[in-house]
Amino acid sequence: MVDVLAQRGNISPGRYVADFCAGLGGPARYLAHQYGALVTCIELNPDRAFGASDLCERVGLARSVRIVRADVARVPLLGESMDAVISQEALLHVPDKKAALAEAYRVLKPGGRLTFTDWATHVSLNDADAQSMWRGIAAQSIQSFVTYPQLLQAVGFRDVQTEDLTSEWARILEERFAMYRQLREETQRIGTPSGDSDFYRSYARLVALVQGGTLGGGRFTVQK
């Protein structure tokens, strides 16, 4: 998945890349190690930002990957300073996606690319499913395969490319949920903590929504 983001984003040695909602920085370290990119991770959660910094130090990538604790809706980077912006399955947690996309546009150099993967709807979620996705996986303001391109164009991006990953993600989700269900059952049998119940129920519903064609995954690539 990260290799495809690198290809779509024209990422190569010495290119400056921002990773929005970088989490523990796995994709950023991969891009630095495999492609020679210089990556700035934007991560709001203090524990994840600390963990990302620690992991970069441990694997000798602290000079290639820097961690900035900040909100992607207000990025502390200079305008036109990045060759590419990426994000992997993380913007679903951002309440104001238009602000985050506008920040990506601002920090990109002319001709730079934003490429990201995220959840998107094929059919609008009903209120019960929207609440379930919020309670279990903190999904906020989920966009559709129609509204995401509209948001991207509204902030100034051009050449919008949309790739539907729903069938691929459906298979992966089913495998992950089967593994998680097995682990949960094992912990329940031996009386140890078995994980958050809201997350478990929401994940089960997520699998059903994707397999039923309501919710899916997409890869979006645009140019400034």
C-alpha positions in Angstrom: 0.0 0.0 0.0 2.8 2.4 0.8 4.7 1.5 -2.3 1.6 2.6 -4.3 1.4 5.9 -2.4 5.1 6.5 -3.2 4.5 5.8 -6.9 1.4 8.0 -7.0 3.2 10.8 -5.1 6.3 10.7 -7.3 8.4 10.1 -4.1 12.1 9.6 -4.7 15.4 10.3 -2.9 15.7 13.8 -1.3 12.0 14.6 -1.8 10.2 16.3 1.1 7.1 14.5 2.2 4.5 15.3 4.9 2.6 12.4 6.4 -0.8 13.6 7.8 -2.1 11.7 10.8 1.1 9.7 10.8 0.3 7.6 13.9 3.5 5.6 15.0 5.2 6.6 11.7 5.4 3.2 10.0 4.7 4.5 6.4 7.1 7.4 7.0 9.9 5.2 8.1 9.3 2.9 5.1 9.4 5.9 2.7 12.6 7.1 4.3 14.3 3.7 4.3 13.1 2.5 0.9 12.9 5.7 -1.1 15.3 8.1 0.6 12.5 10.6 1.3 12.8 13.2 4.0 9.5 12.9 5.9 7.7 15.1 8.4 5.1 13.3 10.4 2.1 15.3 11.6 0.4 13.5 14.5 -1.9 15.0 17.2 -2.0 12.2 19.7 0.8 12.7 22.2 1.4 9.1 22.9 1.6 8.2 19.3 3.9 11.1 18.5 6.2 10.1 21.3 6.1 6.5 20.2 6.9 7.4 16.6 9.9 9.5 17.7 11.2 6.7 19.8 10.9 4.2 17.0 12.7 6.5 14.6 15.5 6.8 17.0 15.7 3.1 17.6 16.1 2.3 13.9 18.4 5.1 13.0 16.0 7.2 11.0 15.7 10.2 13.3 17.5 12.4 10.7 15.2 11.3 7.8 11.9 11.3 9.7 10.9 14.1 12.1 7.8 14.0 14.3 5.7 17.1 14.7 2.8 17.0 17.2 0.1 19.1 15.6 -3.4 19.1 14.2 -3.6 18.4 10.4 -6.2 21.2 10.2 -3.4 23.7 11.4 -0.1 22.4 10.2 3.0 24.2 11.4 4.9 24.0 8.1 5.8 26.7 5.6 3.7 27.1 2.5 5.0 25.4 -0.6 7.6 23.4 1.4 6.6 19.8 0.5 7.0 17.8 -2.7 4.3 15.4 -1.6 1.7 14.8 1.2 0.5 11.3 2.1 -2.0 9.8 4.5 -2.9 6.1 5.0 -6.3 5.2 6.4 -6.3 8.0 8.9 -8.3 11.0 7.7 -11.5 9.2 8.8 -10.6 10.5 12.4 -10.4 14.1 11.3 -13.6 16.1 11.9 -12.9 19.0 9.4 -11.5 17.2 6.3 -11.8 20.3 4.1 -9.4 22.2 6.5 -6.9 19.3 6.4 -7.1 19.1 2.6 -6.6 22.8 2.4 -3.5 22.6 4.6 -2.1 19.8 2.3 -2.7 22.2 -0.6 -1.0 25.1 1.2 2.2 23.2 2.2 2.7 21.6 -1.3 5.0 23.1 -3.9 3.4 23.9 -7.2 3.0 20.6 -9.1 3.3 18.6 -5.8 0.9 15.7 -5.1 -1.4 14.7 -2.4 -2.1 10.9 -2.3 -4.0 9.1 0.4 -6.2 6.2 1.3 -9.4 6.5 3.4 -12.8 5.1 4.0 -15.6 6.4 1.8 -19.3 5.6 1.4 -21.0 4.2 -1.7 -24.3 4.7 0.1 -25.0 7.1 2.9 -24.8 5.6 6.4 -27.9 5.7 8.5 -27.8 7.3 11.9 -27.3 4.1 13.8 -24.4 3.0 11.6 -22.8 6.5 11.8 -23.0 6.4 15.6 -21.6 2.9 15.7 -18.6 3.9 13.5 -18.0 6.9 15.8 -18.2 5.0 19.1 -16.1 2.1 17.9 -13.5 3.4 15.6 -13.8 7.2 16.0 -14.8 7.8 12.4 -15.8 11.4 11.8 -17.5 13.1 8.8 -17.0 10.1 6.5 -17.0 11.3 2.9 -18.4 9.5 -0.1 -16.7 8.7 -3.4 -18.6 11.7 -4.8 -17.9 14.3 -2.1 -14.2 13.5 -1.6 -13.3 14.6 -5.1 -15.6 17.7 -4.7 -13.7 18.7 -1.5 -10.4 18.2 -3.2 -11.4 20.4 -6.1 -12.9 23.0 -3.8 -9.6 23.7 -2.0 -7.8 24.0 -5.4 -6.5 20.6 -6.4 -6.7 19.4 -10.0 -6.4 16.1 -11.9 -8.4 14.1 -9.3 -7.8 10.3 -9.6 -10.0 8.0 -7.6 -9.3 4.3 -7.1 -12.0 2.0 -5.5 -10.3 -0.4 -3.2 -13.5 -1.8 -1.6 -13.2 -5.4 -2.8 -9.6 -5.6 -1.8 -10.3 -4.1 1.6 -13.3 -6.4 2.2 -11.1 -9.5 2.0 -8.5 -8.0 4.3 -11.1 -6.9 6.8 -12.7 -10.3 6.9 -9.3 -11.9 7.6 -8.5 -9.4 10.3 -11.8 -9.8 12.0 -11.6 -13.6 12.0 -8.2 -13.3 13.7 -9.5 -10.7 16.2 -12.6 -12.8 17.0 -10.4 -15.9 17.7 -8.1 -13.9 20.0 -11.1 -12.4 21.8 -12.6 -15.9 22.3 -9.3 -17.2 23.7 -9.0 -14.4 26.2 -12.6 -14.9 27.3 -12.0 -18.6 27.9 -9.0 -17.9 30.2 -10.5 -14.9 31.9 -8.2 -12.2 30.7 -9.2 -8.8 29.2 -10.7 -9.3 25.8 -10.7 -5.8 24.4 -13.2 -3.0 24.0 -16.7 -4.2 23.3 -17.7 -1.1 21.4 -14.8 -1.5 19.1 -15.6 -5.2 18.6 -19.2 -4.5 17.7 -18.3 -1.6 15.4 -15.7 -3.7 13.7 -18.2 -6.4 13.1 -20.6 -3.9 11.6 -17.8 -2.3 9.5 -17.1 -5.7 7.9 -20.8 -6.1 7.1 -21.1 -2.6 5.7 -18.1 -3.1 3.4 -19.1 -6.5 2.2 -22.6 -5.2 1.6 -21.3 -2.3 -0.5 -22.4 0.6 1.7 -18.9 1.5 2.9 -15.6 1.1 1.1 -12.0 2.1 0.7 -10.5 4.5 -1.8 -7.2 5.9 -2.9 -7.3 9.5 -4.0 -4.4 11.3 -5.9 -4.4 15.0 -6.8 -2.0 17.6 -8.0 -1.5 21.2 -7.0 
